[in-house]
């Protein structure tokens, strides 16, 4: 069973940066799109950023476009990262790494079949 382990969350002041990591324990990692979602208290889980299987195509929600960057490594150390710059208070949420059911990009929760445990990001004023 594939495992996704996120790290890198924490507390940061508005305008600051964080880099989230997601290590994936699966040899077929390179066959699947990957994405980051987030969920704030009382809200539904929402798409943040996605990347296709070979890393050539990325997609971002309007709320993070220009501030966040998703990347991946399909080499020996299979991982996905989310670089978050110019953080805002509204970015506060639990961030989840997810493995797609297919190689192409998708932005809905149902398009992803494996999830990490989540990492908390808190942006203070």
C-alpha positions in Angstrom: 0.0 0.0 0.0 1.4 3.4 -1.0 2.3 5.8 1.8 2.5 9.6 1.5 4.2 11.4 4.3 4.1 15.2 4.5 6.4 17.5 6.4 7.4 21.2 6.5 4.3 22.8 8.0 4.5 25.3 10.8 3.7 28.8 12.0 4.9 31.7 9.8 4.1 35.5 9.7 2.2 36.9 6.8 4.5 37.5 3.9 6.8 34.6 4.9 7.6 31.4 3.1 7.3 27.6 3.8 8.3 24.6 1.8 6.2 21.5 2.2 7.5 18.0 1.3 5.7 14.8 0.5 7.7 11.5 0.3 6.0 8.7 -1.6 6.8 5.1 -0.9 6.0 3.5 -4.3 8.1 2.5 -7.2 5.4 3.3 -9.8 5.2 6.9 -8.5 6.2 8.3 -11.9 3.0 6.9 -13.4 0.7 9.2 -11.4 -0.2 12.8 -11.2 0.3 14.4 -7.8 -1.4 17.3 -6.1 -1.6 19.4 -2.9 -5.0 20.1 -1.3 -5.8 22.1 1.8 -8.7 22.2 4.3 -9.4 25.0 6.7 -11.7 24.6 9.7 -15.3 24.4 8.7 -14.5 24.3 5.0 -14.3 21.6 2.4 -11.0 20.3 1.1 -9.9 22.4 -1.8 -7.4 21.9 -4.6 -4.2 24.0 -4.4 -1.7 22.8 -7.0 -1.2 19.8 -9.3 1.5 18.3 -11.4 1.3 15.6 -14.1 3.3 12.4 -14.0 6.4 13.6 -15.7 6.4 17.0 -14.2 5.9 18.9 -17.4 2.5 20.4 -16.6 1.5 22.2 -13.5 -1.8 23.9 -12.5 -2.7 26.2 -9.6 -5.8 27.5 -8.0 -6.4 31.2 -8.6 -5.9 32.0 -5.0 -2.3 30.7 -5.0 -1.2 31.4 -8.5 2.0 33.3 -8.6 2.9 32.6 -5.0 3.1 28.8 -4.8 5.2 26.4 -6.9 4.7 22.6 -7.1 7.5 20.3 -8.2 8.4 16.6 -8.1 11.2 14.2 -8.4 10.7 10.8 -10.1 14.2 9.7 -9.4 15.4 7.4 -6.6 14.0 9.8 -3.9 10.3 10.1 -5.0 8.8 13.2 -3.6 6.6 16.2 -4.3 7.2 19.7 -2.9 5.1 22.8 -2.5 7.1 26.1 -2.2 4.8 28.7 -0.7 5.9 32.3 -0.8 4.2 35.6 0.3 1.9 33.6 2.6 -1.4 35.2 3.7 -3.6 34.5 6.7 -6.2 32.9 4.4 -3.6 30.2 3.5 -4.0 28.8 7.0 -5.1 25.2 6.7 -4.1 21.6 6.9 -2.3 20.7 3.7 -2.6 17.3 2.1 -0.5 15.5 -0.5 -2.4 13.3 -2.8 -1.7 10.7 -5.6 -3.8 10.8 -8.7 -5.6 7.9 -10.2 -4.1 8.7 -13.6 -1.0 10.3 -15.1 -2.8 13.5 -16.3 -3.7 16.5 -14.2 -7.0 16.6 -12.3 -8.4 19.0 -9.7 -11.2 17.2 -7.8 -10.9 15.2 -4.6 -12.3 12.1 -6.3 -9.5 12.0 -8.9 -7.0 11.1 -6.1 -6.9 7.7 -4.4 -4.1 8.0 -1.8 -3.6 10.8 0.8 -1.1 11.8 3.4 -1.9 12.6 7.0 -1.7 16.3 6.5 0.6 19.0 7.8 -0.7 22.2 9.5 0.2 25.6 8.1 -0.6 28.6 10.2 -0.1 32.2 8.9 -0.2 34.9 11.6 -0.7 38.6 11.1 
